[in-house]
């Protein structure tokens, strides 16, 4: 993830919470100008990022890139598998129709 992407994410979250930039001072003790620079994509210290995340009720998670790839692959497999299971459950099961609807009566 790039600094620009992080900045956009922070801005989006702030707007989602309906918080003005000027109100970030009350939440995290950061003046509007300082916070504007963060949303504009300025580099920041990790401690500053953690402070901003706390103020936006967010959390930082660090994982190996391989884990992300595996996670996306597993999700894709799960979605494909459940989709196939849904299709099978909707198929007409004509083998059982005779059992349920009087095949015994026909003998």
C-alpha positions in Angstrom: 0.0 0.0 0.0 1.3 3.4 -0.8 1.3 6.6 1.3 -1.2 8.1 -1.2 -3.5 5.1 -0.8 -3.3 5.4 3.0 -4.1 9.1 2.8 -7.2 8.4 0.7 -8.3 5.6 3.1 -7.9 8.0 6.1 -9.9 10.7 4.3 -12.6 8.3 3.3 -12.9 7.0 6.8 -13.1 10.5 8.3 -15.9 11.4 5.9 -17.7 8.2 6.6 -17.6 9.1 10.3 -18.8 12.6 9.4 -15.9 14.3 11.0 -14.5 17.6 9.7 -10.7 18.0 9.4 -10.8 20.8 12.0 -12.4 18.4 14.5 -9.5 16.0 14.4 -7.8 18.3 16.9 -10.3 17.3 19.5 -10.0 13.6 18.7 -6.2 13.2 18.4 -4.7 16.6 19.4 -3.6 17.5 15.8 -4.3 20.8 14.2 -6.2 21.0 11.0 -3.1 22.0 9.0 -1.2 19.0 10.2 -4.1 16.7 9.4 -4.6 18.3 6.0 -1.0 17.4 5.1 -1.6 13.8 6.1 -4.7 13.5 3.8 -2.7 15.3 1.1 -0.2 12.4 1.1 2.7 13.8 3.2 5.0 11.3 4.7 4.4 10.8 8.5 5.9 9.0 11.4 4.5 5.6 12.4 3.5 7.1 15.8 1.4 9.8 14.0 -0.3 7.2 11.8 -1.2 5.2 14.9 -2.6 8.3 16.5 -4.7 9.1 13.5 -5.9 5.5 13.2 -7.0 5.6 16.8 -8.9 8.8 16.3 -10.7 7.2 13.3 -11.4 4.0 15.2 -9.1 2.0 12.9 -6.4 -0.5 13.4 -3.1 -1.2 11.7 -2.5 -4.8 10.6 0.8 -6.0 9.1 0.9 -9.3 7.3 3.3 -10.9 4.8 2.3 -10.3 1.2 2.1 -14.0 0.7 -0.6 -14.2 3.3 -2.7 -11.7 1.4 -2.3 -13.7 -1.8 -3.2 -16.9 0.0 -6.2 -15.2 1.6 -7.5 -13.9 -1.8 -7.0 -17.3 -3.4 -8.8 -19.0 -0.5 -11.7 -16.6 -0.7 -12.0 -17.2 -4.5 -12.0 -20.9 -4.0 -14.7 -20.6 -1.2 -16.9 -18.5 -3.5 -16.5 -20.8 -6.4 -17.2 -23.9 -4.3 -20.3 -22.4 -2.6 -21.5 -21.3 -6.1 -21.2 -24.8 -7.4 -22.9 -26.2 -4.3 -25.8 -23.8 -4.8 -26.1 -24.9 -8.4 -26.2 -28.6 -7.4 -28.8 -27.9 -4.7 -31.1 -26.3 -7.3 -30.8 -29.1 -9.9 -33.9 -31.3 -10.5 -33.4 -34.5 -8.7 -35.7 -36.7 -10.8 -34.3 -39.9 -9.3 -36.1 -39.2 -6.1 -39.4 -38.1 -7.6 -40.6 -41.7 -8.0 -39.9 -42.4 -4.4 -41.8 -39.4 -3.1 -44.7 -39.4 -5.6 -45.9 -43.0 -5.8 -43.4 -45.2 -7.6 -44.5 -47.9 -5.2 -48.1 -47.6 -6.5 -46.9 -48.2 -10.1 -45.5 -51.7 -9.2 
